[in-house]
Amino acid sequence: MNTSVLFSLVLMLLSVGVYYLFDRDMFSVPGLFCYAFTISSFASLYNCIRWHVSLSWNAALLLIAGIVTFIVGSYITYRLCRLRWGDSAKQGVGVTIISCRSWSSWVMCIFGAVIVFFYCRAVIRIVQQIPHADISSWSSIMAAYRQYSAYNVHKPYGAVPTAVVYAGYVLTAVAYVYLFVIINNLVAERRMTWIAVLPVLIYVVYILVQSSRGPLIVFAIAGFIMWWVLFRRKNSSARLSGKSLAAIVGLIAVGLAGFVALSGLVGRKLSKTPFDNLMMYVGGSITNFSSYLDHPVSTSPSSKLWGGETFYALYSFLGRRSHNPNWLYSYQLEYTFAKDGISMGNVYTAFRYYLHDFGFIGMFLFTAVQAVLFTWLYYVVVSRLRQTNIALSASVQIIVAYLLVSVVYFPIADWLFHQYLAPATFVTLVFMVVMSVLLIRYRKPAVACCLSKSG
């Protein structure tokens, strides 16, 4: 437990250092990275006390080395941006009120409702074919479907129709566009765009009928990043008031509580208290990574493939297209257990994927690459992206927020390579651009803001 305490304290110090190192930008890319790991470390500390597990010194030092690698990569990129763009790298470029046509919003609502209906029907038909599956309640149907979709890679009882899946990509893009419209107008003029709320709620239902909560976390994190990027684009200062910080903390607490409350709807049966389950999800990866270092073995078929854990989504796509059974395997990693038999989950931080597939050098290299990429994208959308075309500018900000989710998810799992590196992601990104152009139509007078200097 002493190791966990010191680890959490070191992460707190790193978070403070990053805040001042990056000109007091509260939620810079390395700031998000450090805050996420700090929260995860405190949840891990709770798990160590509650379940009598431990964090080894080797794991703590390796995690800190990986975190410092990310910070250094981000700082070098930030300094290069400052060198290239001057002070404009710190200043915003303004935020403009945008809106969508009412009739197009209602069309998207109807479209979303139809997709939810067909997805539900497909799920029920699949579960009805599974032997001994319990279909007495929606929760049991979701539990059966989740087990089937997560572990039966060959899908013996069928799958959701391709047309519905691709329509789901469109619905995802639509929801992100409307989420951006809502947040943009709140930042620009504190104006609520109510017509954009319903498509967002329909998307939430669409995620839940997939027996999953993960995409909702991604959606919420992306929304937060959208808000901060727009806040930075509007203001030359990156500082927040104490009241704003308290509101953010409150929203995070509400979001985490909602995450636990939705367990039943997606077929999750809580074997622990809701708070214990939440702490396991947020912090279990830290101690699991420690367990992996102590016993670096994997029961996944991905062990036989180069980059099998890191490039799961890509292998899955290629395996389905080439009908190669060796490339079709479950994304689930092995579970770990405490001394009393309590499951500690099967998430290990993003570092586990790179370390397993490419060794120590690969772990630091993949971490540094993401630090450089995401830091550069962040400063491009904050200070360089102009609004000559409102729809295209919005689509770029949406895509960057969608990708930057990987930074916040780093303490739990790899997101950029394991999840995003797949044709489905590229299709979704294309739809984000198309839907932005189709739905964001009107430009209203710009709000007074601090314009950037030419760089």
Secondary structure, DSSP 8 states (H G I E B T S, - for coil): -HHHHHHHHHHHHHHHHHHHHTTT-TT-HHHHHHHHHHHHHHHHHHHHHHH-----HHHHHHHHHHHHHHHHHHHHHHHHHHHHHGGGGGS------EEE-HHHHHHHHHHHHHHHHHHHHHHHHHHHHSTT---SSHHHHHHHHHHHHHH-TT-TT----HHHHHHHHHHHHHHHHHHHHHHHHHHHHS---GGGHHHHHHHHHHHHTTT-SHHHHHHHHHHHHHHHHHHHHH-S-----HHHHHHHHHHHHHHHHHHHHTTGGGT---SS-HHHHHHHHHHHHHHHHHHHHHS----SGGGGSTTTTTTHHHHHHHHHHHT-GGG---S----EE-TTS-EEES---HHHHHHHHHHHHHHHHHHHHHHHHHHHHHHIIIII---SSHHHHHHHHHHHHHHHHHHHHTTT---IIIIISSHHHHHHHHHHHHHHHHHEEEE------------
